């Protein structure tokens, strides 16, 4: 397994990450399964397992992580995980080893040389990954945060008030950009969603060169692949992966977002927007900071909007596809502390 190379995508969801994932999955050398978010979901749950140096405790963890992957809403096609086999390959009783072995196993079983993990929040765990001996390429995919916010307001996941969305987007970009300081430059690759949709073939060709894999014309037929079809079936928010690239899918916020919401977003995250090369549309004298009382009201409204969205707009079918993973995680949360 030592010659398997990792690619960790980082940034924020709703930035074209599933589009890029299914494009790269079309390359024979890369396996890019839909992410079950192993680290993000299990790191907070580790206290439930007790001392992982105890073989039984570690076995329970590995078994649960394998189950999470096996019941992912988008199946890992061609990958069969066995708890005992994963245990044998782990050199240390840590969640990071489990994560790494599972992705390496996916590469081996699909005859790939590279695995790609699309858990964008793993930027927050990059130092721990590096310390654990996991040294992937970090593929930082970013998109204009105002368009990201619009997309989240229509999605089953995520915040809904513009203040909360701006805060999450800003923190995610700062975490991703911070990874540059802890890894060699050749292992940190930046790519904007806007350049991807304007020139998808040229952009992916350039990316393949940096990753050391061969470009294939199958990339541009990504929307016909079984991976894209399985992804689209698993959730309405992933429907675009069965369509050709939407080349005009940018700056939608200028038509769909109110001037007040644009002002709030730019007041919170304008410095990061500018760092990434995006133009601000609010006069500088109108940008402001917010009082604690204002922030409290914003977050109360965010909670109300999330409840309203769940009641009125969430497709019951989407919830049902996610139910097995949610029930597994809830069962783990209810474990007695050891």
C-alpha positions, -999 to +999 in steps of 0.1 A: +000+000+000+030+023+003+029+034-033-007+046-032-010+085-034-036+105-016-055+136-028-074+155-001-099+181-014-104+211+009-125+242+011-163+245+014-190+223+000-213+238-027-181+250-045-183+225-074-166+198-054-188+169-066-184+181-102-146+180-098-148+147-079-167+129-106-145+144-133-114+131-115-131+097-108-132+092-146-094+090-146-083+054-144-055+062-119-079+079-094-107+066-073-128+094-059-158+080-040-185+101-024-173+110+011-188+096+043-169+123+062-150+098+084-128+123+104-154+150+107-180+126+121-159+103+142-133+126+159-160+140+182-172+105+190-138+090+200-145+094+237-173+069+233-148+042+225-125+046+254-088+037+252-081+027+216-050+007+226-075-018+240-081-042+210-118-045+216-123-008+217-103-003+185-122-031+168-155-014+177-143+018+161-131+001+129-163-018+126-184+013+130-163+033+105-166+005+079-203+004+085-205+042+079-188+038+046-209+008+036-242+026+042-231+058+024-260+074+004-237+071-027-223+035-028-185+030-031-188+010-063-163-019-065-151-015-029-157-041-002-146-033+033-139-060+059-133-050+095-106-076+101-087-067+070-087-030+079-075-039+114-046-059+100-034-030+079-035-004+107-001+002+121-015+023+150-048+022+168-060+057+156-089+070+136-064+086+111-049+051+104-084+037+098-093+066+075-061+062+055-064+024+052-100+026+040-091+050+012-060+030+003-082-001+002-105+017-022-076+025-045-063-011-045-096-027-051-104-004-080-069-008-095-061+029-089-029+045-079-045+076-063-074+080-039-093+113-035-112+122-004-138+150-009-144+157+028-137+195+025-136+201+062-105+179+065-085+211+061-091+215+099-073+182+105-044+186+080-017+190+106-030+159+125-031+140+092+005+150+084+016+141+120-001+107+115+020+100+084-007+109+058+009+131+032-016+137+004-019+164-022-042+191-009-065+203-036-080+236-026-112+242-046-127+276-039-157+295-053-171+330-048-185+328-012-217+347-022-226+321-047-217+294-022-241+311+003-269+311-023-264+274-030-265+265+007-298+284+011-313+259-013-296+228+000-306+201+026-274+208+045-258+239+059-267+273+075-294+295+060-289+331+072-263+351+053-243+361+084-239+325+095-231+314+059-204+342+056-188+332+088-186+295+079-173+303+044-146+327+058-134+302+084-133+274+059-112+294+034-088+305+062-084+269+073-077+258+038-052+286+031-034+278+063-026+244+050-001+260+026+022+268+055+025+232+067+031+213+035+056+216+006+043+239-022+041+210-047+015+193-025-008+223-023-029+230-055-054+259-057-082+259-082-112+281-085-147+269-095-150+298-119-119+288-139-131+251-139-164+259-155-150+284-180-124+259-193-131+225-178-109+205-201-079+228-199-082+232-162-084+194-155-055+187-179-034+211-159-045+196-127-037+161-139-001+172-148+004+185-112-010+153-097+011+131-120-018+113-137-027+109-173-057+130-186-084+110-204-112+122-226-136+104-203-133+134-180-156+155-202-181+126-203-183+125-165-220+132-165-226+099-183-207+078-157-223+054-132-207+074-104-225+106-115-258+087-119-255+072-084-246+106-069-276+123-086-300+096-074-288+100-038-298+136-034-314+165-052-286+189-043-263+168-065-285+167-096-261+189-117-235+161-119-255+144-146-254+175-167-226+190-188-206+218-172-228+248-165-204+274-179-225+305-168-230+293-133-213+322-116-222+356-101-257+344-096-258+364-063-259+397-082-294+388-094-307+366-065-292+382-034-304+414-019-280+444-015-284+441+022-273+404+022-244+412-001-234+439+024-236+415+054-216+389+036-189+413+024-187+429+059-179+395+074-158+379+047-148+407+023-111+404+032-110+368+022-131+375-010-104+400-020-076+377-011-090+351-035-094+377-063-131+385-060-146+420-064-167+436-037-199+452-046-206+472-014-191+507-010-164+506+016-181+531+039-211+508+041-192+478+053-196+473+090-191+452+121-220+438+140-229+441+177-234+411+199-272+418+199-273+419+161-253+386+159-277+370+184-307+380+162-289+368+131-283+334+146-318+331+160-331+338+125-307+312+111-321+286+134-357+295+124-348+294+087-332+259+091-363+246+109-385+261+082-364+246+054-365+212+070-403+213+074-412+228+040-385+221+014-365+189+024-374+160+001-384+130+023-365+108-001-333+126+006-338+122+043-345+085+039-313+080+020-293+096+048-312+079+076-289+048+080-258+069+086-277+092+110-291+063+129-256+047+132-241+080+145-270+085+170-265+050+182-228+057+189-237+090+207-258+069+230-230+045+239-223+045+276-191+064+283-163+039+291 
